[in-house]
């Protein structure tokens, strides 16, 4: 069998396990963002016809919230990507792989 095809089949078979690092990094950030958005954006956002709508200029708290959330997301995705690559290397070589 071709090495590239073997790699794709192994990755597809182990896809649920490889998605775990991204889920563990994304779900808490999304929950934190959803819980803190109404507090931060209470003066700038309103619900009109069931949709969030900007009713004023973007304030400093909302922009700061977005910047902090983006920075946290970048750090989380960097760590999750490294963990997924390490897991994938272990699956492809059929041996335990460590970062040390």
PyMOL commands that set and color helices and strands:
alter all, ss='L'
color gray80, all
select helices_A, chain A and resi 3-13+15-40+60-93
alter helices_A, ss='H'
color red, helices_A
select strands_A, chain A and resi 45-48+51-54
alter strands_A, ss='S'
color yellow, strands_A
deselect
rebuild
show_as cartoon
